[in-house]
Amino acid sequence: MSYQQRALSRLRALLADPTSTPAAIAESYVGVLSTQLLQFAHQAAARDGRGVVEIDLRGIDLRTATGSAPIAYYPDDAGSEEWPPNLIEVLSSYDPRREAVVLLLQDGGEPQIFVLE
């Protein structure tokens, strides 16, 4: 079973479990999309320079959502008051040729930062 298949199985299990936290579901969602997020980030970094892929799940319940979540790329100099202070440090140290930085925003929780390879 591939990583993507395992990630999708985990997401399905979390969605079926009423005790799963929104943070766990969202983290699993990032895992399912990791290949696409890496491709998107590499293309955007080549065009716009170092930056972050932002997934904004505020106002979206992944248990009932249809369609896709808002996903955007922002160069590291774009900055935002919503960005956690340690994001700038992560953006200065990752390797955009082989990694991607993902910022996940969601209701009721701290922003989560992922570095995908």
Order of alpha helices (4+ residues) and beta strands (2+ residues): alpha-alpha-alpha-beta-beta-alpha-beta-beta
